[in-house]
Amino acid sequence: MSVASAVEQEGTASMTEKPYRTQVAVAYGDGIGPEIMGAVLDILRSAGADLDVTPVEIGESVYRRGVTSGIEPSAWQAMRRAGVFLKAPVTTPQGGGYKSVNVTIRKTLGLFANVRPAVAYHPFVRTMHPGMDVVVIRENEEDLYAGIEHRQTDQVYQCLKLITRPGCERIVRYAFDYARAHGRKKVTCFSKDNIMKFTDGLFHKVFDEIGAEYPDLERGHMIVDIGAARLAARPGDFDVVVTPNLYGDIVSDIAAEVAGSVGLAGSANIGETLAMFEAIHGSAPDIAGRDIANPSGLLLGAVMMLVHMGQAQAASLVHNALLRTLEDGVHTPDIAAGGRGVGTGKFAEAVMARLGRQPRTLKPVSYDSPDRPAQAGVPRQRKAVKTIVGVDVFLHWSDGDVSQLASRLQQAQTETLALSMITNRGVKVWPNGYPETFCTDHWRCRFLAAKEIPHEEILRLLLRLSSAKLDFIKIENLCTFDGEPGFSLGQGQ
């Protein structure tokens, strides 16, 4: 598979005609961001890219003004007006109260597909896998990155993992369409559905359903832990990998580093009408201002952007010049042999000096007539028959052992809702628990009914628990959908 096909990512998935755009919102970012963005823009302009740049301010300076999202309203307007956004790395302050700029932009603007190629540049950049050419397609909007977290007790904190059928369908179909459009042969799904049978199980199920519509493509599934290990050890087994948000973030960094360096990896964030392009690495404040940062990751993100904008000639010039520069041994310190190399500015000058030249060993790229992966609309799912059959009540309690808790709960249960199980951190501890199980002050108490119940019955139970001085902190209704349980069992049940 050619290097060109690995980095092609051109356009909003819903469009079928190749656009020609000039407007682009640009964020110079934090840390090394201003240095590498300046270098990248110089290269793009030297290659004849037609860019109408609107600078936007996001990140650390905006956080300091008290904007917890790190983004002013004017920046949102500029990004939406341009439709294309080139972003250098930004810094999110440590500590609570600050939202990640990257996550906020991706979710707010509907940039559901994160496309991250990992390509080896052997023998010019050190790698254990000379032929590596993998594209990780990461779901970009949900999973644990929903960012819904709570402290529930003295000892326990919670983060909600949200996986939706529409989210799974969009990213899985995008991955198969991408593979078909770029001449890829195989799509592999990574999930952890042996443990998270509902959330990751849904992702895997949708992958199988949609994959059956692409008989021309090979498909496979791996549990994410062994999948990540196999990707690091035998990347030739993979072509396109599609995976939920958190796994995709981790796996794409592994893939980039195995290929040669995280500093060489670009990224495209694609939505129905908007797109953002960036490097996958962070702002690296420890080396900011030292003129040693590698602009290649952001430059390859910008190449994806140019293709997306319909400026294929400039994209080809830049990409081939970068390959020739790497071939000629002009490297920044992060990838140079012995840690020596040229600075950011000198590297950019070397790329500009090679515009119009072709690599001699690495395969030249051409974006003259790229195909665009089409994105079909997500079909509306039939509404299931939903029946409430119980409730999980989560308690903050530390006033005795589990048998004492069970006794108090049974005294508070209603005629309809009876206590059936108590778990602690997902492990059943009542009835028939074991003394070796370590317990915290956070208890899930399951009450089940023999038939369908109304919401009022749950409210009646909660009133009885409150009267019994039991501190409930959260409830989850237990429902069946078309007769199938919509809730997991406790470990050990």
C-alpha positions in Angstrom: 0.0 0.0 0.0 1.4 3.4 -1.0 2.2 6.1 1.4 -0.2 8.3 -0.5 -3.2 6.1 0.2 -2.2 6.0 3.9 -2.4 9.7 4.4 -5.3 10.5 2.0 -8.2 11.9 3.9 -10.0 14.4 1.8 -13.2 15.8 2.9 -16.4 15.7 4.7 -17.7 12.2 4.4 -21.1 13.3 3.2 -19.8 15.1 0.1 -19.3 13.4 -3.3 -17.7 16.2 -5.3 -14.2 17.4 -4.5 -14.4 20.9 -3.1 -12.0 23.8 -3.7 -11.7 25.9 -0.6 -9.3 28.6 0.4 -10.7 29.7 3.8 -9.0 28.1 6.8 -9.1 29.0 10.5 -5.7 28.6 12.1 -4.8 28.2 15.8 -1.1 28.7 16.6 -1.5 26.8 19.9 0.7 26.6 23.0 4.2 25.3 23.8 5.9 24.4 20.5 2.7 25.2 18.6 3.6 28.7 17.3 7.0 27.4 16.1 5.7 24.4 14.1 2.7 26.3 12.8 4.9 29.1 11.5 7.1 26.5 9.7 4.1 24.7 8.3 2.4 27.8 6.9 5.7 28.9 5.3 6.0 25.6 3.5 2.3 25.6 2.4 2.6 29.1 0.9 5.9 28.2 -0.8 4.1 25.3 -2.4 1.5 27.6 -3.8 -1.3 26.7 -1.5 -4.2 29.1 -1.9 -5.1 29.9 1.8 -7.2 32.7 3.2 -6.1 32.4 6.8 -8.2 33.5 9.8 -6.1 33.3 13.1 -8.1 32.1 16.1 -7.0 32.1 19.7 -7.7 29.0 21.7 -6.0 27.2 24.6 -3.9 28.4 27.5 -4.3 32.1 27.2 -8.1 31.8 26.9 -8.2 29.5 29.9 -6.4 32.1 31.9 -9.1 34.6 31.0 -11.6 32.4 32.8 -13.1 30.6 29.8 -13.2 27.0 31.1 -13.6 25.5 27.5 -10.5 27.4 26.3 -12.4 28.7 23.3 -14.0 32.2 22.9 -17.3 32.6 21.0 -15.4 34.5 18.2 -13.2 31.4 17.6 -16.3 29.2 17.2 -17.7 31.6 14.7 -14.4 31.7 12.7 -14.1 27.9 12.7 -17.7 27.4 11.5 -17.5 30.1 8.9 -14.3 28.6 7.4 -15.4 25.0 7.6 -11.7 24.0 7.8 -9.5 24.3 10.9 -5.7 23.8 11.1 -4.7 23.5 14.8 -1.4 23.4 16.5 -1.1 21.6 19.8 -2.7 23.3 22.8 -2.1 23.0 26.6 -5.0 22.2 28.9 -4.1 23.4 32.5 -3.7 20.7 35.0 -6.3 20.3 37.7 -10.1 20.2 37.8 -12.4 22.7 36.1 -10.9 22.8 32.7 -12.2 21.0 29.6 -10.0 19.7 26.9 -10.0 22.0 23.9 -9.5 19.0 21.5 -12.4 17.0 22.9 -14.7 20.1 23.1 -14.0 21.0 19.4 -14.5 17.5 18.1 -17.7 16.9 19.9 -19.2 20.4 19.5 -18.6 20.5 15.7 -19.6 16.9 15.1 -16.1 15.7 14.0 -17.0 12.1 14.5 -14.1 10.4 12.5 -10.5 10.7 13.6 -8.2 9.4 10.9 -4.6 8.7 12.0 -2.2 7.1 9.5 1.0 5.4 10.8 3.6 5.0 8.1 7.2 3.8 8.3 9.9 5.8 6.4 12.5 3.0 6.3 15.4 3.2 6.0 15.6 6.9 6.6 13.7 6.9 10.0 14.5 4.2 12.5 11.7 1.6 12.8 11.4 -2.1 13.7 8.8 -2.5 11.0 10.0 -1.2 7.6 6.8 -1.9 5.7 4.3 -0.5 8.3 1.3 1.2 6.7 -1.7 1.2 9.0 -4.6 3.7 9.4 -6.4 3.9 12.7 -9.9 5.3 12.5 -11.0 6.4 15.9 -14.6 7.2 17.0 -14.3 10.8 18.1 -17.3 11.9 20.0 -18.4 9.5 22.8 -17.1 6.6 25.0 -15.4 7.8 28.2 -14.6 11.0 26.4 -18.1 12.2 27.2 -16.4 13.5 30.3 -19.3 12.8 32.6 -17.7 12.2 36.0 -18.8 12.4 39.6 -17.5 11.9 43.1 -20.1 9.7 44.7 -18.7 8.7 48.1 -15.7 9.3 50.3 -13.8 6.6 48.4 -15.4 6.2 45.0 -15.3 8.3 41.8 -17.2 7.5 38.6 -16.8 8.1 34.9 -19.6 7.2 32.6 -18.9 5.3 29.4 -21.5 6.2 26.8 -21.7 4.2 23.5 -24.5 4.8 21.1 -25.8 2.8 18.1 -25.8 5.9 15.8 -22.2 6.7 16.9 -21.1 3.1 16.2 -22.9 3.0 12.8 -21.3 6.3 11.6 -17.7 5.4 12.5 -17.9 1.8 11.4 -19.5 2.7 8.0 -16.9 5.4 7.6 -14.1 3.0 8.2 -15.3 0.5 5.6 -16.0 3.3 3.1 -12.5 4.7 3.7 -10.9 1.3 3.2 -12.8 0.7 -0.1 -12.1 4.3 -1.4 -8.3 4.0 -0.6 -7.7 0.5 -2.0 -7.4 -1.1 1.5 -8.1 -4.8 1.8 -9.0 -5.3 5.5 -10.8 -3.6 8.4 -10.2 -4.8 11.9 -12.3 -3.8 14.9 -10.7 -3.5 18.4 -13.0 -3.6 21.4 -13.2 -5.1 24.9 -16.6 -6.8 24.7 -15.5 -9.8 26.7 -15.8 -7.5 29.7 -18.1 -4.6 28.6 -20.7 -6.7 26.9 -23.3 -3.9 26.4 -21.1 -0.9 25.4 -18.2 -2.5 23.6 -20.5 -5.4 22.7 -22.7 -2.9 20.7 -19.6 -1.6 18.9 -18.6 -5.1 17.9 -22.2 -6.1 16.9 -22.6 -3.0 14.7 -19.1 -3.8 13.1 -20.3 -7.3 12.2 -23.7 -6.0 10.8 -22.2 -3.3 8.7 -19.2 -5.3 7.6 -21.5 -7.8 6.0 -22.4 -5.1 3.5 -18.8 -5.0 2.2 -18.1 -8.5 0.9 -15.1 -7.2 -1.1 -13.3 -6.3 2.2 -11.8 -8.7 4.7 -12.8 -8.0 8.3 -11.8 -9.2 11.7 -12.1 -8.4 15.4 -9.6 -8.5 18.2 -9.9 -7.8 21.9 -8.1 -4.4 22.3 -5.4 -5.5 24.6 -4.0 -8.3 22.4 -4.9 -6.2 19.4 -2.6 -3.4 20.6 0.1 -5.9 21.4 -0.2 -7.5 18.0 -0.2 -4.1 16.3 3.1 -3.2 18.0 4.7 -6.6 17.2 3.2 -7.5 13.8 1.7 -4.3 12.2 1.7 -6.1 8.8 -1.3 -8.0 10.0 -3.4 -4.8 9.9 -4.6 -2.4 7.3 -7.4 -0.2 8.7 -8.3 -0.4 12.4 -11.6 1.0 13.7 -12.2 1.4 17.4 -14.0 3.4 20.1 -12.6 6.7 21.3 -10.3 5.9 24.2 -8.8 2.8 22.6 -8.3 4.7 19.4 -6.4 7.5 21.2 -4.0 5.0 22.8 -3.6 2.6 19.8 -2.9 5.4 17.3 -0.1 6.7 19.5 1.3 3.2 19.7 1.1 2.8 16.0 2.8 6.1 15.3 5.6 5.4 17.7 6.2 1.9 16.3 6.2 3.3 12.8 9.0 5.8 13.6 7.8 8.6 15.8 4.7 10.3 17.2 6.3 13.5 15.8 5.7 12.2 12.3 2.0 11.5 12.6 -0.8 13.8 11.3 -4.5 13.6 12.0 -7.8 14.5 10.3 -11.0 15.0 12.2 -13.9 14.7 9.8 -17.5 15.6 10.2 -20.5 16.0 7.9 -19.8 19.7 7.2 -16.6 20.7 9.0 -13.1 19.3 9.4 -10.1 19.9 11.7 -6.5 18.9 11.0 -3.6 18.6 13.5 -0.6 16.6 14.7 -1.4 13.8 17.1 1.3 14.9 19.6 1.0 17.4 22.4 2.3 20.9 23.0 5.7 19.8 24.6 6.2 22.9 26.7 9.5 21.5 27.9 11.1 22.2 24.5 9.1 25.3 23.5 11.2 28.1 22.1 14.3 26.0 21.6 13.9 25.6 17.8 14.1 21.8 18.0 10.5 20.7 17.5 9.6 18.5 14.6 6.9 20.1 12.4 6.3 16.9 10.3 3.2 15.7 12.1 1.4 19.0 11.7 2.7 19.3 8.1 1.2 15.9 7.2 -2.0 17.0 8.9 -1.9 20.1 6.6 -1.3 17.8 3.6 -4.6 16.0 4.5 -6.2 19.5 4.8 -5.0 20.6 1.3 -6.5 17.4 -0.2 -9.7 18.0 1.7 -9.8 21.5 0.3 -9.3 20.3 -3.3 -5.8 21.6 -3.6 -4.2 18.3 -4.6 -1.3 19.8 -6.5 0.0 21.7 -3.5 -0.6 18.7 -1.3 1.5 16.5 -3.6 4.3 19.0 -3.8 4.5 19.3 0.0 4.3 15.6 0.7 7.0 14.7 -1.8 9.3 17.4 -0.6 8.9 16.1 2.9 9.8 12.6 1.8 12.8 13.8 -0.1 14.0 15.8 2.9 13.8 12.7 5.1 15.6 10.7 2.4 18.4 13.3 2.3 19.0 12.9 6.0 17.7 16.3 7.1 16.1 15.4 10.4 15.1 17.2 13.6 16.7 15.9 16.8 13.8 13.7 17.8 14.4 11.3 14.9 18.0 12.1 14.0 20.7 9.5 14.6 22.4 10.2 17.9 19.9 12.9 18.8 21.5 15.5 16.5 19.8 17.3 13.8 18.6 20.6 12.4 16.2 23.0 14.1 12.6 23.6 13.2 13.4 26.6 11.0 16.2 24.8 9.1 14.0 21.8 8.6 11.3 23.9 7.1 13.8 25.6 4.8 15.0 22.2 3.7 11.5 21.1 2.8 10.9 24.3 0.9 14.2 23.9 -1.0 13.0 20.5 -2.2 9.5 21.5 -3.5 9.1 20.1 -6.9 11.5 17.2 -6.3 10.5 13.5 -6.0 11.8 11.0 -3.4 14.1 8.5 -4.9 13.6 5.5 -2.6 10.2 6.2 -0.9 7.3 6.0 -3.2 6.2 9.4 -4.6 2.7 10.5 -3.8 0.0 11.9 -6.1 -3.3 13.4 -5.1 -4.4 14.2 -8.6 -7.7 12.2 -8.5 -8.3 10.9 -5.0 -11.5 9.1 -4.2 -13.7 10.3 -1.4 -15.2 7.8 1.1 -19.0 8.4 0.9 -20.9 8.5 4.2 -24.4 7.2 4.1 -26.9 8.5 6.5 -27.5 6.5 9.7 -30.9 4.7 9.5 -33.4 5.4 12.2 -33.7 2.4 14.5 -37.1 1.0 15.3 -38.2 1.9 18.8 -38.1 -1.1 21.1 -40.8 -2.0 23.6 -39.2 -0.9 26.9 -40.4 -2.3 30.2 -39.2 -1.3 33.7 -38.6 -4.4 35.8 -36.5 -3.1 38.7 -33.9 -0.6 39.8 -30.3 -0.5 40.9 -29.8 1.9 43.8 -26.3 3.0 44.6 -25.6 3.8 48.2 -22.9 5.6 50.2 -22.7 3.4 53.3 -20.0 2.5 55.8 -21.8 1.7 59.0 -21.3 -2.1 59.1 -20.8 -5.2 57.1 -22.8 -6.3 54.1 -25.2 -8.5 56.0 -26.2 -5.5 58.2 -26.7 -3.5 55.0 -28.8 -6.3 53.5 -31.0 -6.4 56.6 -31.7 -2.7 56.5 -32.5 -2.8 52.8 -34.9 -5.7 53.2 -36.7 -3.8 55.9 -37.1 -0.9 53.5 -38.0 -2.9 50.3 -41.6 -2.7 49.0 -44.1 -5.4 48.3 -43.3 -5.2 44.6 -39.5 -4.4 44.6 -37.5 -7.0 46.5 -33.7 -6.9 47.2 -32.0 -9.5 44.9 -28.3 -8.6 45.0 -25.7 -6.3 46.4 -22.4 -5.7 44.6 -19.3 -3.7 45.4 -17.3 -2.4 42.5 -19.2 -4.8 40.3 -18.6 -8.0 42.4 -21.5 -9.7 44.1 -21.1 -9.6 47.8 -24.6 -10.6 48.9 -26.1 -13.1 49.0 -23.4 -15.7 49.2 -20.4 -13.4 49.1 -16.9 -14.2 50.3 -15.0 -12.5 53.1 -11.9 -12.0 51.0 -13.6 -9.6 48.6 -12.4 -6.0 49.4 -15.3 -3.6 49.7 -15.4 0.2 49.6 -18.2 2.5 50.8 -20.0 2.4 47.4 -22.7 -0.3 47.0 -25.0 -1.3 44.2 -28.2 -2.6 45.5 -30.5 -4.4 43.0 -34.2 -4.5 43.5 -36.3 -6.6 41.1 -40.0 -7.0 40.5 -41.9 -10.0 39.2 -43.7 -7.9 36.5 -43.6 -4.5 34.9 -43.6 -1.6 37.3 -44.3 2.2 36.9 -41.9 4.9 37.9 -44.0 5.6 41.0 -43.0 2.3 42.5 -39.3 3.3 42.3 -40.1 6.6 43.9 -41.9 4.7 46.7 -38.8 2.6 47.3 -36.6 5.6 47.4 -38.8 7.3 50.0 -38.6 4.2 52.2 -34.8 4.1 51.8 -34.6 7.8 52.7 -36.8 7.2 55.8 -34.4 4.4 56.8 -31.5 6.9 56.6 -29.8 5.1 53.7 -27.9 7.6 51.5 -28.7 6.8 47.9 -26.5 8.7 45.4 -27.7 7.4 42.1 -30.2 5.0 40.5 -30.4 3.1 37.3 -33.7 1.8 36.1 -33.6 -1.9 35.0 -35.4 -2.3 31.8 -36.0 -4.9 29.1 -36.1 -4.0 25.5 -38.3 -6.2 23.4 -38.1 -8.7 26.3 -34.3 -8.7 26.4 -32.5 -7.5 29.6 -30.9 -4.1 29.1 -28.7 -4.5 32.1 -25.6 -6.6 33.1 -25.3 -9.1 35.9 -22.9 -8.6 38.7 -19.6 -10.5 38.6 -20.1 -13.7 40.5 -23.9 -13.8 39.9 
